[in-house]
C-alpha cells in the first residue's frame, strides 16, 4: 500500500482544490441569486461557469436569460466568467483602484439580466432598468451608498459609449418613461 501513497497524494491535491473551487462557486452563485431574486421579484438562480466551462467559454455575452415560446423567462441566468469573477472579487473586498469600470459593468450585467428574469424581454428596457438597479447590486455586495451610486454612474457612462443601438432608449433618463422612480431626481 505504501508505494501508492505518493500517487494518492498527487491525485488528492487537485481533487481537493476542485472541491474547494466548487464550494466557493456555489457560495457566489447563492449570493448573486439572492440579489437577482430581489430584482426579479421571484426566486431565481444565477449560474457561473465551472472550471471546464471557463476554459471553453467563447460566448460574447456577459449574461443570458432564455425565454420560452410563450415569452416567459427561465428561472435562471447564466453569467460569464468575467462577470462572476468581478462580482465575487468585489464582494470579498479584493478589487482596487482602476477596476471600477469592470466592477460597475459586472454589477450592471447582473442587474440587466435580473430585469430579464423579471419578465422584461426588450433589451433597451432591461438595460435601462439594470442601470437604475446597479447601485442596489453594489450595496447588496457590500458597498456603502455613496460608492454604490458612484459605481452606478460609472456603469451609466460606460453604457453611453458601449451599448449597441438595440440596448438604447430615448426614454432612459431621469423623468423618462423608463424611470423606475420618477419622483426622485437621483439618476441612475
The 8 nearest C-alpha neighbors of each residue, nearest first, counted from 0:
[[1, 2, 3, 4, 7, 5, 6, 8],
 [2, 0, 4, 3, 5, 6, 7, 8],
 [1, 3, 0, 4, 5, 6, 7, 8],
 [2, 4, 6, 1, 0, 5, 7, 8],
 [3, 5, 7, 1, 6, 2, 8, 0],
 [6, 4, 8, 7, 3, 9, 2, 1],
 [7, 5, 9, 3, 8, 4, 10, 2],
 [8, 6, 4, 10, 9, 5, 11, 3],
 [7, 9, 11, 5, 6, 10, 4, 12],
 [8, 10, 6, 7, 11, 12, 5, 13],
 [11, 9, 7, 8, 12, 13, 6, 14],
 [12, 10, 8, 14, 9, 13, 7, 15],
 [11, 13, 15, 14, 10, 9, 8, 16],
 [14, 12, 16, 15, 11, 10, 17, 9],
 [15, 13, 17, 11, 16, 12, 18, 10],
 [16, 14, 18, 12, 17, 13, 11, 19],
 [15, 17, 13, 19, 14, 18, 20, 12],
 [18, 16, 20, 14, 15, 19, 21, 13],
 [17, 19, 15, 21, 20, 16, 22, 14],
 [20, 18, 16, 22, 17, 21, 15, 23],
 [21, 19, 17, 23, 18, 22, 16, 24],
 [20, 22, 24, 18, 23, 19, 17, 25],
 [23, 21, 25, 19, 24, 20, 18, 26],
 [22, 24, 26, 20, 21, 25, 19, 27],
 [23, 25, 21, 27, 22, 26, 28, 20],
 [26, 24, 28, 22, 27, 23, 29, 21],
 [27, 25, 29, 23, 24, 28, 30, 22],
 [28, 26, 24, 30, 25, 29, 31, 87],
 [27, 29, 25, 31, 45, 30, 26, 32],
 [28, 30, 32, 26, 27, 31, 25, 33],
 [31, 29, 27, 33, 28, 32, 26, 34],
 [30, 32, 28, 34, 33, 29, 35, 27],
 [33, 31, 44, 35, 45, 29, 34, 30],
 [34, 32, 36, 30, 31, 35, 37, 29],
 [33, 35, 31, 37, 32, 36, 38, 136],
 [34, 36, 32, 113, 38, 37, 33, 39],
 [37, 35, 42, 39, 33, 43, 41, 38],
 [36, 38, 34, 40, 35, 39, 33, 41],
 [37, 39, 35, 36, 40, 113, 34, 114],
 [40, 38, 117, 36, 41, 113, 116, 37],
 [39, 41, 37, 38, 36, 117, 42, 35],
 [42, 40, 36, 39, 43, 37, 117, 38],
 [41, 43, 36, 44, 40, 74, 39, 33],
 [44, 42, 74, 36, 75, 32, 41, 35],
 [45, 43, 75, 32, 74, 76, 46, 42],
 [44, 46, 32, 76, 28, 75, 77, 31],
 [47, 45, 77, 28, 76, 78, 48, 44],
 [46, 48, 78, 83, 77, 79, 49, 80],
 [47, 49, 52, 53, 80, 79, 46, 50],
 [50, 48, 52, 51, 53, 47, 21, 24],
 [49, 51, 53, 52, 54, 48, 17, 20],
 [50, 52, 54, 53, 49, 55, 48, 56],
 [51, 53, 55, 49, 48, 54, 50, 56],
 [54, 52, 50, 56, 51, 55, 48, 49],
 [53, 55, 51, 52, 56, 50, 49, 57],
 [54, 56, 52, 53, 57, 51, 50, 58],
 [57, 55, 53, 52, 58, 54, 79, 80],
 [56, 58, 55, 59, 54, 53, 60, 52],
 [59, 57, 60, 56, 61, 79, 55, 62],
 [58, 60, 57, 61, 79, 56, 62, 63],
 [61, 59, 62, 58, 63, 79, 78, 57],
 [62, 60, 79, 78, 82, 59, 108, 63],
 [63, 61, 78, 60, 77, 79, 112, 108],
 [62, 64, 77, 76, 65, 78, 112, 60],
 [65, 63, 76, 73, 112, 115, 66, 77],
 [64, 66, 73, 72, 63, 67, 76, 75],
 [67, 65, 72, 71, 70, 73, 64, 68],
 [66, 68, 70, 71, 69, 72, 65, 73],
 [67, 69, 70, 66, 71, 72, 65, 73],
 [70, 68, 67, 71, 66, 72, 73, 118],
 [69, 71, 67, 66, 68, 72, 120, 118],
 [72, 70, 66, 67, 69, 118, 73, 68],
 [73, 71, 66, 116, 65, 118, 67, 70],
 [72, 74, 75, 65, 66, 64, 71, 116],
 [73, 75, 43, 44, 72, 116, 76, 42],
 [76, 74, 44, 43, 45, 73, 77, 64],
 [75, 77, 64, 45, 63, 46, 78, 44],
 [76, 78, 46, 63, 62, 45, 47, 79],
 [79, 77, 62, 47, 61, 46, 82, 76],
 [80, 78, 61, 82, 81, 62, 83, 47],
 [79, 81, 83, 82, 84, 48, 53, 47],
 [80, 82, 84, 83, 79, 85, 61, 105],
 [81, 83, 105, 85, 84, 79, 80, 86],
 [84, 82, 86, 80, 81, 85, 87, 47],
 [83, 85, 87, 81, 86, 82, 80, 88],
 [86, 84, 88, 82, 87, 83, 102, 81],
 [87, 85, 89, 83, 84, 88, 90, 82],
 [86, 88, 84, 90, 89, 85, 83, 91],
 [87, 89, 93, 91, 85, 90, 86, 94],
 [90, 88, 92, 86, 91, 94, 87, 93],
 [91, 89, 140, 87, 92, 88, 141, 86],
 [90, 92, 88, 89, 93, 87, 94, 140],
 [93, 91, 89, 90, 94, 88, 95, 141],
 [92, 94, 88, 91, 89, 95, 90, 87],
 [95, 93, 89, 92, 88, 98, 96, 85],
 [94, 96, 98, 97, 93, 99, 92, 89],
 [95, 97, 98, 99, 94, 100, 93, 102],
 [96, 98, 99, 95, 100, 94, 101, 102],
 [99, 97, 101, 96, 100, 95, 102, 94],
 [98, 100, 102, 101, 97, 103, 96, 150],
 [99, 101, 103, 102, 98, 104, 153, 154],
 [102, 100, 104, 103, 98, 99, 105, 85],
 [101, 103, 99, 105, 104, 100, 85, 98],
 [104, 102, 106, 154, 100, 150, 105, 101],
 [103, 105, 101, 107, 102, 106, 154, 100],
 [106, 104, 82, 108, 102, 107, 103, 101],
 [107, 105, 103, 109, 108, 104, 133, 136],
 [106, 108, 110, 104, 133, 105, 109, 129],
 [109, 107, 111, 105, 106, 110, 112, 104],
 [108, 110, 106, 112, 107, 111, 113, 105],
 [109, 111, 129, 107, 113, 108, 112, 132],
 [112, 110, 129, 108, 114, 125, 126, 113],
 [113, 111, 115, 114, 109, 110, 108, 116],
 [114, 112, 116, 110, 35, 115, 111, 39],
 [115, 113, 117, 111, 125, 112, 116, 119],
 [114, 116, 119, 112, 118, 117, 113, 120],
 [115, 117, 113, 118, 114, 39, 72, 112],
 [118, 116, 39, 114, 115, 119, 113, 40],
 [119, 117, 115, 116, 72, 120, 71, 114],
 [120, 118, 115, 114, 121, 117, 125, 124],
 [119, 121, 115, 118, 122, 125, 70, 124],
 [120, 122, 124, 123, 119, 125, 115, 166],
 [121, 123, 125, 166, 124, 126, 120, 165],
 [124, 122, 166, 167, 126, 125, 168, 121],
 [123, 125, 127, 126, 121, 122, 128, 119],
 [126, 124, 122, 128, 111, 114, 127, 123],
 [125, 127, 129, 123, 111, 124, 128, 122],
 [128, 126, 130, 124, 129, 125, 171, 123],
 [129, 127, 131, 125, 130, 126, 124, 132],
 [130, 128, 111, 110, 126, 132, 127, 131],
 [129, 131, 127, 133, 128, 132, 107, 187],
 [130, 132, 187, 128, 129, 133, 127, 134],
 [133, 131, 129, 135, 130, 134, 110, 128],
 [132, 134, 136, 107, 151, 130, 135, 106],
 [133, 135, 147, 137, 151, 148, 136, 132],
 [136, 134, 132, 138, 133, 137, 139, 147],
 [137, 135, 139, 133, 134, 138, 106, 140],
 [138, 136, 134, 147, 140, 142, 135, 139],
 [139, 137, 142, 141, 135, 140, 136, 147],
 [140, 138, 136, 137, 141, 135, 34, 142],
 [141, 139, 90, 137, 138, 142, 136, 89],
 [140, 142, 138, 139, 90, 137, 143, 89],
 [143, 141, 138, 137, 147, 146, 140, 144],
 [142, 144, 146, 145, 138, 147, 141, 137],
 [145, 143, 147, 146, 148, 142, 138, 134],
 [144, 146, 148, 147, 143, 149, 142, 150],
 [147, 145, 149, 143, 148, 144, 142, 150],
 [146, 148, 134, 144, 137, 150, 145, 149],
 [147, 149, 151, 145, 134, 150, 146, 144],
 [148, 150, 146, 152, 151, 147, 145, 153],
 [151, 149, 153, 147, 103, 152, 148, 146],
 [150, 152, 148, 154, 134, 133, 153, 149],
 [153, 151, 155, 149, 150, 154, 156, 148],
 [152, 154, 150, 156, 151, 155, 157, 149],
 [155, 153, 151, 157, 103, 152, 156, 104],
 [154, 156, 152, 158, 153, 157, 151, 159],
 [157, 155, 159, 153, 154, 158, 152, 160],
 [156, 158, 154, 159, 160, 155, 153, 161],
 [159, 157, 161, 162, 160, 155, 156, 154],
 [158, 160, 156, 157, 161, 155, 162, 167],
 [159, 161, 158, 157, 162, 156, 163, 155],
 [160, 162, 158, 159, 157, 163, 156, 164],
 [163, 161, 158, 166, 160, 159, 164, 167],
 [162, 164, 166, 165, 161, 167, 158, 160],
 [163, 165, 166, 167, 162, 168, 123, 161],
 [164, 166, 167, 163, 123, 122, 168, 162],
 [167, 165, 123, 122, 164, 163, 162, 126],
 [168, 166, 123, 164, 165, 162, 169, 163],
 [169, 167, 170, 171, 123, 166, 124, 127],
 [168, 170, 171, 167, 172, 175, 176, 177],
 [171, 169, 175, 168, 176, 177, 172, 178],
 [172, 170, 177, 168, 169, 127, 175, 178],
 [173, 171, 175, 170, 174, 178, 177, 186],
 [174, 172, 175, 186, 178, 184, 181, 171],
 [173, 175, 181, 178, 172, 176, 184, 177],
 [176, 174, 170, 172, 178, 177, 173, 171],
 [175, 177, 170, 178, 174, 171, 172, 179],
 [178, 176, 175, 171, 170, 179, 127, 124],
 [179, 177, 175, 180, 181, 176, 174, 173],
 [180, 178, 177, 181, 128, 131, 176, 174],
 [179, 181, 178, 182, 183, 174, 184, 173],
 [180, 182, 174, 183, 178, 179, 173, 184],
 [183, 181, 180, 184, 174, 179, 185, 178],
 [184, 182, 181, 185, 180, 186, 173, 174],
 [183, 185, 186, 173, 182, 181, 174, 180],
 [186, 184, 183, 187, 173, 180, 181, 182],
 [187, 185, 173, 184, 131, 172, 152, 183],
 [186, 131, 130, 185, 151, 152, 155, 173]]
